[in-house]
Amino acid sequence: MIEFLKLAEIKPQDINNLRHISPWWNKMINKQIKKLQKIMLNFKTNPLDFWKQERFEVDDYELMFRSINNYLNFYNQKISHILTSKKAFKKFEKWIATYANTLGFASGIYFMMQYFNHLENNEVEDKKAFAIELSKKRLDDVYDRYKREIKKILHHDDELAQIYKFEMVEFKTEKNIYIDYQLIFKTIVKFITNLNLQKKLDDNVFLKVLYHTIVVANFIHAYVYFSTNLIKRII
């Protein structure tokens, strides 16, 4: 699942179009990267082997995107061991969430690039409606992929169908313009936790579902944060 969240390659023109707005997000993305770099020190790995530099400004975003993707090589070296036991997973759960968040933040930045790129070359009558529609494309792709992965692992189709009915709950305010993804993820975690406690779901399956859910929940949380912050600024 994490491979599906890899970032697209960006070009100098993508970065230029970000200059339409002040980079209010830059401190936030660098804070996430600093956390990921710190984890590498715990593994006795030099962060600059993957990141090339400690922090990134807007002009560095081509390198930053490549570095975030490159970090996946380090991540994949560790994750298979982490998924072998609940104890190991609990120890590194925050790290998993941080990397997924970072991918979500960067994907949110890419969404903003796409938005301004389109406006650069096209006349858009309702900019806010266009931004909402554009932002939902990536969300739909990630969420649909998540559901397919969970279906392959967790053979409880009837129960999942009931949980997915929460997709019908869609907020219509400017602050909440998407379905309540986090409610769905929390309900799935509660469901698999109860099954595992009742010995109806083995630890291996439990950890796989929990892992995918934490990854996607944190990715979507960060992506939604970015997209809504842009959308509410559109006049």
PAFI-819376 format. One line per 3 residues: number of its first residue (from 1); their letters; for each residue x, y, z of N, C-alpha, C. Coordinates in nm, 4 decimals. Layout:
N
NUM) a) X:Y:Z:X:Y:Z:X:Y:Z  ...
This chain:
235
1) mie) 0.0821:-0.1205:0.0000:0.0000:0.0000:0.0000:0.0860:0.1262:0.0000  0.1944:0.1228:0.0760:0.2794:0.2418:0.0860:0.3399:0.2776:-0.0494  0.3663:0.1762:-0.1332:0.4225:0.2016:-0.2662:0.3254:0.2836:-0.3511
4) flk) 0.1965:0.2616:-0.3306:0.0941:0.3320:-0.4074:0.0915:0.4812:-0.3737  0.1474:0.5171:-0.2587:0.1439:0.6558:-0.2128:0.2668:0.7357:-0.2552  0.3557:0.6733:-0.3326:0.4761:0.7443:-0.3776:0.4384:0.8716:-0.4530
7) lae) 0.5252:0.9693:-0.4448:0.4981:1.1005:-0.5019:0.5309:1.1046:-0.6505  0.4582:1.1896:-0.7209:0.4864:1.2113:-0.8627:0.6125:1.2964:-0.8777  0.6786:1.2826:-0.9901:0.7918:1.3706:-1.0196:0.7391:1.5099:-1.0517
10) ikp) 0.8120:1.6111:-1.0051:0.7691:1.7481:-1.0326:0.8745:1.8201:-1.1160  0.8314:1.9303:-1.1776:0.9174:2.0081:-1.2664:0.9311:2.1509:-1.2130  1.0297:2.2253:-1.2615:1.0465:2.3643:-1.2155:0.9206:2.4484:-1.2306
13) qdi) 0.8442:2.4260:-1.3389:0.7224:2.5042:-1.3587:0.6195:2.4765:-1.2491  0.6152:2.3524:-1.2010:0.5240:2.3189:-1.0908:0.5565:2.4037:-0.9684  0.6853:2.4174:-0.9404:0.7295:2.4949:-0.8245:0.7003:2.6431:-0.8449
16) nnl) 0.7225:2.6931:-0.9653:0.6970:2.8345:-0.9938:0.5527:2.8721:-0.9656  0.4611:2.7830:-0.9983:0.3199:2.8135:-0.9786:0.2796:2.8151:-0.8316  0.3619:2.7559:-0.7450:0.3337:2.7629:-0.6012:0.3525:2.9038:-0.5470
19) rhi) 0.4202:2.9881:-0.6226:0.4487:3.1229:-0.5743:0.3252:3.2120:-0.5753  0.2126:3.1581:-0.6207:0.0873:3.2328:-0.6136:0.0434:3.2535:-0.4687  0.0929:3.1697:-0.3780:0.0549:3.1813:-0.2370:0.1784:3.1710:-0.1485
22) spw) 0.1652:3.2264:-0.0277:0.2734:3.2167:0.0701:0.2842:3.0721:0.1183  0.4054:3.0166:0.1282:0.4216:2.8753:0.1676:0.3993:2.8533:0.3171  0.2750:2.8632:0.3601:0.2384:2.8496:0.5017:0.2699:2.7092:0.5551
25) wnk) 0.2893:2.6155:0.4654:0.3082:2.4748:0.5017:0.4549:2.4360:0.5214  0.5480:2.5239:0.4856:0.6880:2.4829:0.4772:0.7456:2.4393:0.6117  0.7128:2.5122:0.7167:0.7617:2.4760:0.8501:0.7094:2.3381:0.8896
28) min) 0.5861:2.3110:0.8520:0.5214:2.1847:0.8873:0.5868:2.0650:0.8179  0.6125:2.0775:0.6880:0.6713:1.9653:0.6146:0.8141:1.9397:0.6613  0.8867:2.0461:0.6946:1.0233:2.0274:0.7443:1.0253:1.9651:0.8832
31) kqi) 0.9238:1.9927:0.9625:0.9128:1.9298:1.0943:0.8933:1.7794:1.0797  0.8107:1.7387:0.9841:0.7896:1.5961:0.9584:0.9188:1.5289:0.9122  0.9892:1.5960:0.8225:1.1138:1.5404:0.7696:1.2175:1.5259:0.8801
34) kkl) 1.2221:1.6230:0.9697:1.3169:1.6158:1.0816:1.2896:1.4932:1.1685  1.1619:1.4618:1.1896:1.1258:1.3426:1.2679:1.1757:1.2155:1.1982  1.1581:1.2105:1.0669:1.2022:1.0931:0.9914:1.3539:1.0796:0.9935
37) qki) 1.4220:1.1918:0.9857:1.5680:1.1892:0.9921:1.6161:1.1411:1.1290  1.5469:1.1831:1.2335:1.5847:1.1439:1.3698:1.5734:0.9932:1.3887  1.4698:0.9340:1.3318:1.4524:0.7888:1.3396:1.5717:0.7164:1.2778
40) mln) 1.6237:0.7705:1.1707:1.7372:0.7066:1.1035:1.8595:0.7016:1.1943  1.8764:0.8032:1.2764:1.9872:0.8035:1.3718:1.9715:0.6903:1.4723  1.8468:0.6615:1.5107:1.8212:0.5502:1.6029:1.8632:0.4164:1.5424
43) fkt) 1.8570:0.4085:1.4097:1.9003:0.2877:1.3392:2.0476:0.2954:1.2976  2.1167:0.3986:1.3505:2.2593:0.4188:1.3189:2.2822:0.4361:1.1680  2.1912:0.5111:1.1066:2.2011:0.5424:0.9642:2.2132:0.6933:0.9476
46) npl) 2.3008:0.7375:0.8609:2.3187:0.8805:0.8358:2.2014:0.9333:0.7532  2.1208:1.0251:0.8083:2.0048:1.0762:0.7343:2.0404:1.1376:0.5997  2.1573:1.1991:0.5909:2.1943:1.2671:0.4669:2.2241:1.1698:0.3533
49) dfw) 2.2353:1.0405:0.3858:2.2484:0.9405:0.2800:2.1202:0.9316:0.1979  2.0089:0.9702:0.2592:1.8792:0.9632:0.1917:1.8238:1.1020:0.1586  1.8521:1.2008:0.2441:1.7869:1.3308:0.2314:1.8722:1.4370:0.1621
52) kqe) 2.0037:1.4221:0.1629:2.0974:1.5151:0.0990:2.1081:1.6490:0.1726  2.0011:1.6938:0.2359:2.0063:1.8146:0.3168:1.9038:1.8028:0.4292  1.9183:1.8880:0.5318:1.8373:1.8727:0.6525:1.6991:1.9347:0.6403
55) rfe) 1.6865:2.0433:0.5660:1.5565:2.1070:0.5488:1.5437:2.1567:0.4051  1.4204:2.1872:0.3665:1.3934:2.2207:0.2272:1.3070:2.3463:0.2183  1.3438:2.4342:0.1275:1.2613:2.5491:0.0933:1.1896:2.5181:-0.0384
58) vdd) 1.1022:2.6078:-0.0798:1.0218:2.5817:-0.1993:1.1098:2.5530:-0.3211  1.2197:2.6251:-0.3344:1.3082:2.6033:-0.4491:1.3719:2.4644:-0.4493  1.3682:2.3975:-0.3347:1.4300:2.2645:-0.3214:1.3301:2.1504:-0.3397
61) yel) 1.2091:2.1809:-0.3840:1.1039:2.0790:-0.3793:1.1264:1.9616:-0.4740  1.1947:1.9833:-0.5850:1.2261:1.8682:-0.6706:1.3100:1.7670:-0.5933  1.4107:1.8170:-0.5228:1.4954:1.7308:-0.4406:1.4171:1.6729:-0.3238
64) mfr) 1.3313:1.7538:-0.2625:1.2534:1.7058:-0.1484:1.1617:1.5905:-0.1882  1.0939:1.6033:-0.3012:1.0050:1.4963:-0.3463:1.0838:1.3682:-0.3731  1.1985:1.3818:-0.4382:1.2813:1.2636:-0.4645:1.3307:1.2017:-0.3340
67) sin) 1.3644:1.2856:-0.2371:1.4156:1.2367:-0.1087:1.3079:1.1630:-0.0297  1.1855:1.2150:-0.0320:1.0748:1.1481:0.0376:1.0500:1.0109:-0.0241  1.0538:1.0041:-0.1573:1.0391:0.8740:-0.2235:1.1576:0.7823:-0.1936
70) nyl) 1.2765:0.8387:-0.1921:1.3976:0.7610:-0.1663:1.3966:0.7019:-0.0251  1.3342:0.7724:0.0675:1.3245:0.7246:0.2058:1.2522:0.5904:0.2132  1.1705:0.5643:0.1127:1.0969:0.4382:0.1089:1.1915:0.3185:0.1075
73) nfy) 1.3094:0.3342:0.0500:1.4072:0.2249:0.0488:1.4498:0.1890:0.1908  1.4752:0.2901:0.2716:1.5098:0.2679:0.4124:1.3906:0.2090:0.4877  1.2740:0.2653:0.4633:1.1500:0.2223:0.5292:1.1227:0.0741:0.5025
76) nqk) 1.1350:0.0337:0.3768:1.1054:-0.1052:0.3405:1.2032:-0.2050:0.4019  1.3253:-0.1599:0.4296:1.4233:-0.2470:0.4944:1.3801:-0.2848:0.6357  1.3006:-0.1990:0.6992:1.2644:-0.2170:0.8399:1.1233:-0.2717:0.8605
79) ish) 1.0330:-0.2404:0.7675:0.8916:-0.2645:0.7944:0.8566:-0.4126:0.8028  0.9230:-0.4978:0.7266:0.8894:-0.6407:0.7304:0.9140:-0.6995:0.8690  1.0210:-0.6565:0.9341:1.0484:-0.7035:1.0705:0.9471:-0.6460:1.1689
82) ilt) 0.9116:-0.5199:1.1505:0.8183:-0.4532:1.2419:0.6825:-0.5225:1.2420  0.6438:-0.5781:1.1283:0.5122:-0.6419:1.1172:0.5100:-0.7857:1.1687  0.6187:-0.8293:1.2303:0.6233:-0.9676:1.2796:0.5634:-0.9839:1.4189
85) skk) 0.5472:-0.8735:1.4924:0.4929:-0.8862:1.6284:0.4228:-0.7578:1.6711  0.3259:-0.7719:1.7599:0.2549:-0.6554:1.8125:0.3495:-0.5616:1.8865  0.4435:-0.6210:1.9586:0.5377:-0.5412:2.0373:0.6229:-0.4526:1.9468
88) afk) 0.6752:-0.5100:1.8400:0.7567:-0.4326:1.7462:0.6730:-0.3262:1.6768  0.5509:-0.3626:1.6410:0.4635:-0.2678:1.5720:0.4318:-0.1484:1.6613  0.3987:-0.1750:1.7865:0.3653:-0.0670:1.8795:0.4828:0.0283:1.8969
91) kfe) 0.6035:-0.0268:1.8985:0.7240:0.0542:1.9177:0.7447:0.1515:1.8019  0.7098:0.1092:1.6808:0.7376:0.1910:1.5628:0.6120:0.2470:1.4964  0.4978:0.2375:1.5626:0.3722:0.2849:1.5042:0.3773:0.4341:1.4700
94) kwi) 0.4358:0.5144:1.5586:0.4432:0.6593:1.5339:0.5307:0.6902:1.4127  0.6350:0.6116:1.3946:0.7221:0.6316:1.2782:0.6457:0.6028:1.1492  0.5705:0.4931:1.1477:0.4883:0.4585:1.0313:0.3908:0.5717:1.0000
97) aty) 0.3252:0.6221:1.1055:0.2290:0.7308:1.0883:0.2967:0.8576:1.0366  0.4166:0.8858:1.0858:0.4887:1.0065:1.0437:0.5255:1.0008:0.8962  0.5718:0.8854:0.8492:0.6065:0.8750:0.7070:0.4817:0.8868:0.6193
100) ant) 0.3733:0.8224:0.6616:0.2481:0.8330:0.5862:0.1984:0.9772:0.5848  0.2105:1.0465:0.6986:0.1741:1.1881:0.7062:0.2571:1.2715:0.6101  0.3865:1.2436:0.6069:0.4764:1.3194:0.5198:0.4392:1.2995:0.3733
103) lgf) 0.4072:1.1764:0.3357:0.3603:1.1499:0.1995:0.2306:1.2250:0.1712  0.1419:1.2303:0.2713:0.0166:1.3034:0.2551:0.0379:1.4528:0.2415  0.1272:1.5090:0.3240:0.1600:1.6513:0.3136:0.2147:1.6842:0.1746
106) asg) 0.3111:1.6043:0.1300:0.3731:1.6298:-0.0003:0.2723:1.6115:-0.1142  0.1828:1.5144:-0.1012:0.0776:1.4961:-0.2018:-0.0176:1.6148:-0.2023  -0.0401:1.6732:-0.0845:-0.1205:1.7949:-0.0763:-0.0530:1.9109:-0.1478
109) iyf) 0.0784:1.9203:-0.1335:0.1541:2.0228:-0.2059:0.1423:1.9999:-0.3568  0.1509:1.8732:-0.3973:0.1383:1.8416:-0.5399:-0.0011:1.8770:-0.5920  -0.1024:1.8552:-0.5105:-0.2385:1.8951:-0.5486:-0.2436:2.0456:-0.5748
112) mmq) -0.1795:2.1244:-0.4884:-0.1778:2.2694:-0.5085:-0.1064:2.3046:-0.6389  0.0019:2.2350:-0.6688:0.0721:2.2565:-0.7957:-0.0205:2.2284:-0.9141  -0.0920:2.1158:-0.9070:-0.1838:2.0796:-1.0153:-0.2911:2.1867:-1.0343
115) yfn) -0.3418:2.2363:-0.9227:-0.4471:2.3386:-0.9275:-0.3969:2.4637:-0.9993  -0.2827:2.5148:-0.9575:-0.2304:2.6369:-1.0182:-0.1819:2.6135:-1.1611  -0.1314:2.4951:-1.1904:-0.0932:2.4621:-1.3280:-0.2141:2.4695:-1.4210
118) hle) -0.3262:2.4166:-1.3736:-0.4480:2.4177:-1.4554:-0.4964:2.5607:-1.4770  -0.4950:2.6405:-1.3717:-0.5402:2.7792:-1.3836:-0.4494:2.8607:-1.4752  -0.3233:2.8212:-1.4812:-0.2269:2.8917:-1.5663:-0.2636:2.8790:-1.7137
121) nne) -0.3272:2.7676:-1.7493:-0.3510:2.7380:-1.8910:-0.4984:2.7285:-1.9291  -0.5869:2.7430:-1.8308:-0.7295:2.7254:-1.8591:-0.8126:2.8299:-1.7859  -0.9241:2.8629:-1.8471:-1.0201:2.9524:-1.7824:-1.1132:2.8670:-1.6968
124) ved) -1.1210:2.8971:-1.5685:-1.2055:2.8202:-1.4767:-1.3070:2.9146:-1.4143  -1.4345:2.8865:-1.4379:-1.5397:2.9756:-1.3882:-1.5559:2.9636:-1.2371  -1.5673:2.8412:-1.1876:-1.5851:2.8181:-1.0433:-1.4588:2.7512:-0.9897
127) kka) -1.3665:2.8327:-0.9431:-1.2361:2.7805:-0.9000:-1.2477:2.6896:-0.7784  -1.3360:2.7245:-0.6869:-1.3498:2.6436:-0.5653:-1.4054:2.5048:-0.5980  -1.5073:2.4988:-0.6820:-1.5651:2.3696:-0.7208:-1.4619:2.2849:-0.7953
130) fai) -1.3828:2.3499:-0.8801:-1.2786:2.2772:-0.9527:-1.1747:2.2207:-0.8561  -1.1339:2.3004:-0.7569:-1.0336:2.2554:-0.6593:-1.0844:2.1358:-0.5796  -1.2110:2.1398:-0.5409:-1.2691:2.0282:-0.4655:-1.2697:1.9012:-0.5503
133) els) -1.3137:1.9144:-0.6745:-1.3182:1.7984:-0.7650:-1.1778:1.7420:-0.7882  -1.0811:1.8300:-0.8090:-0.9435:1.7872:-0.8322:-0.8864:1.7161:-0.7104  -0.9117:1.7698:-0.5926:-0.8573:1.7104:-0.4699:-0.9138:1.5713:-0.4448
136) kkr) -1.0385:1.5501:-0.4843:-1.1039:1.4220:-0.4574:-1.0502:1.3088:-0.5455  -0.9886:1.3414:-0.6570:-0.9375:1.2360:-0.7456:-0.8325:1.1508:-0.6751  -0.7373:1.2157:-0.6102:-0.6332:1.1404:-0.5393:-0.6920:1.0672:-0.4195
139) ldd) -0.7825:1.1324:-0.3479:-0.8473:1.0678:-0.2337:-0.9210:0.9419:-0.2765  -0.9966:0.9514:-0.3834:-1.0734:0.8361:-0.4316:-0.9811:0.7213:-0.4714  -0.8718:0.7538:-0.5395:-0.7768:0.6500:-0.5821:-0.7166:0.5771:-0.4621
142) vyd) -0.6732:0.6545:-0.3628:-0.6094:0.5956:-0.2442:-0.7097:0.5142:-0.1633  -0.8273:0.5699:-0.1434:-0.9287:0.5021:-0.0626:-0.9760:0.3732:-0.1297  -0.9981:0.3772:-0.2602:-1.0408:0.2567:-0.3324:-0.9326:0.1486:-0.3275
145) ryk) -0.8075:0.1903:-0.3396:-0.6972:0.0939:-0.3313:-0.6916:0.0318:-0.1915  -0.7126:0.1133:-0.0903:-0.7148:0.0639:0.0482:-0.8227:-0.0426:0.0657  -0.9418:-0.0165:0.0159:-1.0517:-0.1123:0.0327:-1.0219:-0.2444:-0.0382
148) rei) -0.9583:-0.2371:-0.1531:-0.9215:-0.3604:-0.2234:-0.8180:-0.4402:-0.1440  -0.7212:-0.3697:-0.0846:-0.6189:-0.4375:-0.0047:-0.6808:-0.5042:0.1177  -0.7708:-0.4335:0.1847:-0.8346:-0.4883:0.3048:-0.9211:-0.6088:0.2698
151) kki) -0.9897:-0.6022:0.1568:-1.0744:-0.7144:0.1139:-0.9919:-0.8410:0.0928  -0.8692:-0.8247:0.0405:-0.7821:-0.9408:0.0171:-0.7321:-1.0026:0.1475  -0.7185:-0.9201:0.2509:-0.6615:-0.9666:0.3778:-0.7687:-1.0123:0.4756
154) lhh) -0.8734:-0.9327:0.4870:-0.9761:-0.9548:0.5893:-1.1035:-1.0064:0.5238  -1.1360:-1.1312:0.5460:-1.2510:-1.1927:0.4798:-1.3768:-1.1802:0.5657  -1.4193:-1.0561:0.5819:-1.5418:-1.0252:0.6561:-1.6214:-0.9243:0.5731
157) dde) -1.6602:-0.9665:0.4537:-1.7219:-0.8747:0.3579:-1.8499:-0.8107:0.4102  -1.9335:-0.8871:0.4792:-2.0605:-0.8328:0.5279:-2.0371:-0.7226:0.6308  -1.9453:-0.7478:0.7234:-1.9165:-0.6484:0.8266:-1.8531:-0.5230:0.7664
160) laq) -1.7631:-0.5422:0.6705:-1.7000:-0.4273:0.6054:-1.8026:-0.3455:0.5273  -1.8973:-0.4141:0.4643:-2.0020:-0.3435:0.3899:-2.0817:-0.2524:0.4820  -2.1081:-0.2999:0.6038:-2.1794:-0.2175:0.7020:-2.0957:-0.0960:0.7418
163) iyk) -1.9666:-0.1172:0.7617:-1.8781:-0.0062:0.7994:-1.8700:0.0963:0.6868  -1.8638:0.0492:0.5638:-1.8492:0.1402:0.4498:-1.9753:0.2222:0.4235  -2.0838:0.1908:0.4924:-2.2039:0.2741:0.4798:-2.1802:0.4151:0.5324
166) fem) -2.0755:0.4296:0.6156:-2.0398:0.5634:0.6635:-1.9953:0.6537:0.5488  -1.9666:0.5951:0.4333:-1.9306:0.6759:0.3166:-2.0454:0.7671:0.2756  -2.1660:0.7308:0.3133:-2.2825:0.8104:0.2769:-2.2902:0.9392:0.3575
169) vef) -2.2139:0.9464:0.4657:-2.2144:1.0663:0.5498:-2.1143:1.1643:0.4908  -2.1627:1.2650:0.4229:-2.0750:1.3630:0.3589:-2.1111:1.5017:0.4090  -2.0126:1.5744:0.4546:-2.0356:1.7072:0.5093:-2.0359:1.8101:0.3970
172) kte) -2.1165:1.9144:0.4137:-2.1328:2.0121:0.3070:-2.0798:2.1506:0.3450  -2.0153:2.1644:0.4594:-1.9584:2.2926:0.4975:-1.8235:2.3103:0.4300  -1.7725:2.4342:0.4304:-1.6414:2.4601:0.3701:-1.5316:2.3870:0.4452
175) kni) -1.5493:2.3723:0.5766:-1.4471:2.3076:0.6585:-1.4430:2.1575:0.6324  -1.5582:2.0979:0.6111:-1.5648:1.9528:0.5905:-1.6326:1.9241:0.4565  -1.5535:1.8983:0.3550:-1.6088:1.8808:0.2204:-1.5937:1.7378:0.1702
178) yid) -1.5474:1.6490:0.2573:-1.5252:1.5101:0.2182:-1.6036:1.4163:0.3094  -1.6129:1.2893:0.2676:-1.6726:1.1904:0.3567:-1.5838:1.1755:0.4799  -1.6395:1.1231:0.5854:-1.5648:1.1126:0.7114:-1.4771:0.9874:0.7083
181) yql) -1.3644:0.9985:0.6398:-1.2730:0.8848:0.6278:-1.2266:0.8351:0.7643  -1.1973:0.9277:0.8543:-1.1403:0.8879:0.9832:-1.2389:0.8054:1.0655  -1.3666:0.8338:1.0526:-1.4680:0.7534:1.1210:-1.4641:0.6093:1.0696
184) ifk) -1.4492:0.5929:0.9397:-1.4411:0.4593:0.8801:-1.3171:0.3858:0.9292  -1.2041:0.4539:0.9294:-1.0795:0.3898:0.9733:-1.0855:0.3511:1.1210  -1.1385:0.4393:1.2034:-1.1499:0.4100:1.3470:-1.2419:0.2902:1.3709
187) tiv) -1.3489:0.2817:1.2928:-1.4435:0.1712:1.3088:-1.3794:0.0388:1.2674  -1.3011:0.0405:1.1612:-1.2318:-0.0812:1.1177:-1.1309:-0.1259:1.2223  -1.0559:-0.0325:1.2788:-0.9583:-0.0675:1.3833:-1.0293:-0.1259:1.5048
190) kfi) -1.1400:-0.0668:1.5432:-1.2167:-0.1190:1.6573:-1.2670:-0.2603:1.6277  -1.3138:-0.2814:1.5055:-1.3664:-0.4116:1.4653:-1.2585:-0.5196:1.4697  -1.1423:-0.4926:1.4106:-1.0367:-0.5953:1.4077:-0.9744:-0.6159:1.5456
193) tnl) -0.9729:-0.5113:1.6263:-0.9202:-0.5250:1.7630:-1.0073:-0.6185:1.8446  -1.1391:-0.6025:1.8327:-1.2317:-0.6911:1.9042:-1.2181:-0.8356:1.8559  -1.2057:-0.8540:1.7256:-1.1876:-0.9896:1.6721:-1.0588:-1.0526:1.7244
196) nlq) -0.9539:-0.9740:1.7283:-0.8247:-1.0246:1.7742:-0.8283:-1.0591:1.9228  -0.8936:-0.9767:2.0017:-0.9049:-1.0029:2.1452:-0.9867:-1.1292:2.1725  -1.0836:-1.1554:2.0841:-1.1684:-1.2744:2.0989:-1.1058:-1.3980:2.0333
199) kkl) -0.9824:-1.3838:1.9857:-0.9106:-1.4945:1.9201:-0.9785:-1.5398:1.7908  -1.0525:-1.4492:1.7282:-1.1183:-1.4798:1.6017:-1.0391:-1.4261:1.4817  -0.9294:-1.3591:1.5120:-0.8437:-1.3038:1.4080:-0.6994:-1.3158:1.4556
202) ddn) -0.6166:-1.3859:1.3784:-0.4792:-1.4068:1.4263:-0.3973:-1.2784:1.4164  -0.2871:-1.2754:1.4882:-0.2060:-1.1541:1.4983:-0.1517:-1.1094:1.3631  -0.1192:-1.2031:1.2777:-0.0632:-1.1694:1.1469:-0.1616:-1.0883:1.0626
205) vfl) -0.2856:-1.1360:1.0552:-0.3891:-1.0648:0.9792:-0.4222:-0.9325:1.0468  -0.4332:-0.9351:1.1787:-0.4627:-0.8139:1.2551:-0.3603:-0.7041:1.2252  -0.2323:-0.7391:1.2297:-0.1268:-0.6393:1.2076:-0.1263:-0.5873:1.0644
208) kvl) -0.1557:-0.6738:0.9684:-0.1599:-0.6294:0.8290:-0.2708:-0.5264:0.8074  -0.3892:-0.5566:0.8606:-0.5016:-0.4632:0.8445:-0.4740:-0.3340:0.9207  -0.4238:-0.3470:1.0422:-0.3920:-0.2292:1.1231:-0.2882:-0.1424:1.0531
211) yht) -0.1877:-0.2061:0.9979:-0.0808:-0.1333:0.9280:-0.1361:-0.0541:0.8095  -0.2103:-0.1210:0.7221:-0.2668:-0.0520:0.6058:-0.3578:0.0627:0.6489  -0.4335:0.0402:0.7547:-0.5279:0.1423:0.8006:-0.4551:0.2637:0.8564
214) ivv) -0.3521:0.2413:0.9350:-0.2748:0.3533:0.9906:-0.2069:0.4324:0.8793  -0.1510:0.3623:0.7832:-0.0845:0.4296:0.6710:-0.1826:0.5187:0.5955  -0.2956:0.4621:0.5554:-0.3903:0.5374:0.4732:-0.4601:0.6461:0.5543
217) anf) -0.4935:0.6182:0.6790:-0.5584:0.7188:0.7637:-0.4699:0.8416:0.7798  -0.3421:0.8210:0.8027:-0.2509:0.9338:0.8219:-0.2207:1.0064:0.6917  -0.2106:0.9323:0.5833:-0.1926:0.9958:0.4524:-0.3115:1.0861:0.4210
220) iha) -0.4318:1.0308:0.4337:-0.5521:1.1068:0.3999:-0.5707:1.2254:0.4934  -0.5432:1.2072:0.6217:-0.5566:1.3177:0.7181:-0.4704:1.4364:0.6753  -0.3454:1.4099:0.6390:-0.2546:1.5173:0.5981:-0.2973:1.5781:0.4647
223) yvy) -0.3366:1.4931:0.3705:-0.3775:1.5411:0.2385:-0.5017:1.6295:0.2489  -0.5985:1.5864:0.3273:-0.7213:1.6642:0.3458:-0.6905:1.7981:0.4119  -0.5992:1.7971:0.5078:-0.5602:1.9218:0.5743:-0.5073:2.0221:0.4717
226) fst) -0.4208:1.9768:0.3833:-0.3639:2.0655:0.2823:-0.4695:2.1136:0.1838  -0.5495:2.0220:0.1326:-0.6463:2.0593:0.0300:-0.7518:2.1548:0.0844  -0.7997:2.1310:0.2065:-0.8999:2.2212:0.2636:-0.8412:2.3590:0.2923
229) nli) -0.7140:2.3635:0.3300:-0.6506:2.4930:0.3539:-0.6384:2.5743:0.2258  -0.6123:2.5080:0.1135:-0.6116:2.5813:-0.0131:-0.7528:2.6220:-0.0518  -0.8461:2.5294:-0.0423:-0.9828:2.5548:-0.0883:-1.0474:2.6705:-0.0130
232) kri) -1.0245:2.6801:0.1170:-1.0870:2.7881:0.1939:-1.0261:2.9249:0.1611  -0.9098:2.9256:0.0954:-0.8462:3.0510:0.0550:-0.8915:3.0975:-0.0835  -0.9623:3.0112:-0.1550:-1.0064:3.0451:-0.2904:-1.1300:3.1331:-0.2836
235) i) -1.1244:3.2437:-0.3518:-1.2378:3.3380:-0.3521:-1.3371:3.2990:-0.4617
